[in-house]
């Protein structure tokens, strides 16, 4: 009888130990995934900053390249977070144990890429409107052109200034016809 109790005690302890090890492994795996999401967010942030700096210096191809990389890292991070039930906070300050989405700080990355493509001649203004339709509600440059917002949010100032002072801005706006809700001559100001 003592041997039976001893055997049951050993089996119970080993089951508890196995469960504890599995919990520890699950926690370690989740921590590793969380760190991976955070690293991808950091890469997205770094590339988005590089995109903004390229826009500020008029290096359109560099802006497109860095902004595209930022978007890819961002999408990968979001997908990995969703796959592993890691909560992402979409505001400037996140509560403890939540990751902050870096694009909260760099909302302009999508429009930086879009308008850099227009300025560099890679796509037409009409293509930019089609590709960026979902961006029109973000208080950015595209929204201002399409009449979705009266002013451009300060987050979009770099690409807004670059596009509005671009020599072909009036022609690009006029190419939209009735879609454009701004007067090209008033909107495009060569000397900002």
C-alpha positions as CSV (number, residue, x, y, z in Angstrom):
1,X,0.0,0.0,0.0
2,X,2.9,2.4,0.8
3,X,4.4,1.6,-2.5
4,X,1.2,2.5,-4.3
5,X,0.9,5.8,-2.4
6,X,4.5,6.5,-3.1
7,X,4.0,5.6,-6.8
8,X,1.0,7.9,-7.0
9,X,2.9,10.7,-5.3
10,X,5.8,10.4,-7.7
11,X,3.3,10.4,-10.7
12,X,1.5,13.4,-9.3
13,X,4.8,15.3,-8.8
14,X,6.0,14.4,-12.2
15,X,2.7,15.5,-13.8
16,X,2.9,18.8,-11.8
17,X,6.5,19.3,-12.8
18,X,5.7,18.5,-16.4
19,X,2.8,21.1,-16.4
20,X,5.1,23.6,-14.7
21,X,7.8,23.1,-17.4
22,X,5.2,23.4,-20.1
23,X,3.9,26.6,-18.6
24,X,7.4,28.0,-18.4
25,X,8.1,26.9,-22.0
26,X,4.8,28.5,-23.2
27,X,5.7,31.8,-21.3
28,X,9.2,31.7,-22.8
29,X,7.8,31.2,-26.3
30,X,5.3,34.0,-25.9
31,X,8.1,36.3,-24.6
32,X,10.3,35.4,-27.6
33,X,7.4,36.2,-30.0
34,X,6.7,39.4,-28.2
35,X,10.4,40.4,-28.5
36,X,10.2,39.5,-32.2
37,X,7.2,41.8,-32.7
38,X,9.0,44.5,-30.8
39,X,12.1,44.1,-33.0
40,X,10.0,44.3,-36.2
41,X,8.3,47.4,-34.8
42,X,11.7,49.0,-34.2
43,X,12.7,48.1,-37.8
44,X,9.5,49.6,-39.1
45,X,10.1,52.8,-37.0
46,X,13.7,53.1,-38.1
47,X,12.7,52.8,-41.8
48,X,9.8,55.1,-41.4
49,X,12.1,57.7,-39.9
50,X,14.5,57.2,-42.8
51,X,11.6,57.7,-45.2
52,X,10.7,61.0,-43.5
53,X,14.3,62.1,-43.7
54,X,14.5,61.2,-47.4
55,X,11.3,63.2,-48.1
56,X,12.8,66.2,-46.2
57,X,15.9,66.1,-48.4
58,X,14.0,65.4,-51.7
59,X,15.5,61.9,-52.2
60,X,12.3,60.3,-53.6
61,X,13.7,56.8,-54.4
62,X,15.2,56.5,-50.9
63,X,11.9,57.6,-49.4
64,X,10.0,55.0,-51.4
65,X,12.5,52.2,-50.5
66,X,12.6,53.0,-46.8
67,X,8.8,53.6,-46.5
68,X,8.1,50.4,-48.3
69,X,10.4,48.5,-45.9
70,X,8.7,50.2,-43.0
71,X,5.3,49.1,-44.2
72,X,6.5,45.5,-44.7
73,X,8.0,45.3,-41.2
74,X,4.9,46.8,-39.8
75,X,2.6,44.3,-41.5
76,X,4.7,41.4,-40.4
77,X,4.7,42.7,-36.8
78,X,1.0,43.1,-36.7
79,X,0.4,39.7,-38.3
80,X,2.8,38.0,-35.8
81,X,1.1,39.8,-32.9
82,X,-2.4,38.8,-34.0
83,X,-1.2,35.2,-34.6
84,X,0.1,35.0,-31.0
85,X,-2.6,37.1,-29.3
86,X,-0.2,39.8,-28.4
87,X,-2.1,43.1,-27.8
88,X,-0.9,46.2,-29.6
89,X,-1.9,49.6,-28.4
90,X,-2.7,52.1,-31.1
91,X,-2.0,55.3,-29.1
92,X,1.0,57.3,-28.1
93,X,1.3,55.9,-24.6
94,X,0.6,52.2,-23.9
95,X,-0.4,50.7,-20.6
96,X,2.2,48.4,-19.0
97,X,2.8,45.1,-20.9
98,X,1.3,46.4,-24.2
99,X,3.4,47.3,-27.2
100,X,2.8,50.7,-28.9
101,X,2.2,50.7,-32.6
102,X,5.1,52.8,-34.0
103,X,2.9,54.1,-36.9
104,X,1.0,56.1,-34.3
105,X,4.1,58.4,-34.3
106,X,4.7,58.0,-38.0
107,X,1.3,58.2,-39.6
108,X,2.8,59.9,-42.7
109,X,4.8,56.9,-44.0
110,X,2.1,55.7,-46.4
111,X,1.6,59.2,-47.9
112,X,5.3,59.8,-48.0
113,X,5.7,56.7,-50.2
114,X,2.6,57.5,-52.3
115,X,3.5,61.1,-53.1
116,X,7.2,60.3,-53.5
117,X,6.1,57.9,-56.2
118,X,4.1,60.7,-57.9
119,X,6.9,63.2,-57.6
120,X,9.5,60.8,-59.0
121,X,7.2,59.9,-61.9
122,X,6.7,56.2,-60.9
123,X,2.9,56.6,-60.8
124,X,0.4,59.2,-61.9
125,X,-1.7,61.3,-59.6
126,X,-4.8,59.2,-60.6
127,X,-3.0,56.0,-59.6
128,X,-2.0,57.6,-56.3
129,X,-5.7,58.4,-55.6
130,X,-6.7,54.8,-56.4
131,X,-3.9,53.3,-54.3
132,X,-4.4,55.6,-51.4
133,X,-8.2,55.7,-51.2
134,X,-8.2,54.4,-47.7
135,X,-5.7,57.2,-46.7
136,X,-8.1,60.0,-47.6
137,X,-9.8,59.9,-44.2
138,X,-6.5,60.3,-42.3
139,X,-6.3,64.2,-42.3
140,X,-3.4,64.0,-44.7
141,X,-2.4,65.5,-48.0
142,X,-4.6,63.1,-50.0
143,X,-7.6,63.9,-47.9
144,X,-7.1,67.6,-48.4
145,X,-6.8,67.2,-52.2
146,X,-10.0,65.1,-52.3
147,X,-11.9,67.4,-49.9
148,X,-12.1,64.9,-47.0
149,X,-10.4,67.4,-44.7
150,X,-9.8,71.2,-44.9
151,X,-6.4,71.2,-43.3
152,X,-3.4,68.8,-43.4
153,X,-2.5,67.4,-40.0
154,X,1.0,68.4,-38.9
155,X,2.2,64.8,-39.1
156,X,2.0,65.1,-42.9
157,X,3.8,68.5,-43.2
158,X,7.0,67.2,-44.9
159,X,5.3,65.5,-47.8
160,X,2.7,68.2,-48.0
161,X,5.3,71.0,-48.4
162,X,7.4,68.9,-50.8
163,X,4.4,68.1,-53.0
164,X,2.8,71.6,-52.9
165,X,6.1,73.2,-53.9
166,X,6.8,70.6,-56.6
167,X,6.9,72.2,-60.1
168,X,4.3,69.8,-61.5
169,X,1.9,70.0,-58.6
170,X,-0.7,72.1,-60.5
171,X,-0.6,69.7,-63.4
172,X,-1.0,66.7,-61.1
173,X,-4.0,68.2,-59.3
174,X,-5.6,69.3,-62.6
175,X,-5.2,65.7,-63.9
176,X,-7.7,64.6,-61.2
177,X,-10.5,66.7,-62.8
178,X,-13.6,66.7,-60.6
179,X,-12.1,64.4,-58.0
180,X,-9.8,67.3,-56.9
181,X,-11.7,69.6,-54.5
182,X,-8.9,72.1,-54.4
183,X,-7.9,74.8,-56.8
184,X,-4.5,73.8,-58.2
185,X,-3.2,77.3,-58.5
186,X,-4.1,78.1,-54.9
187,X,-3.1,74.8,-53.5
188,X,0.2,74.4,-55.2
189,X,2.6,77.1,-54.0
190,X,6.1,77.0,-55.5
191,X,7.4,79.2,-52.7
192,X,6.2,77.9,-49.4
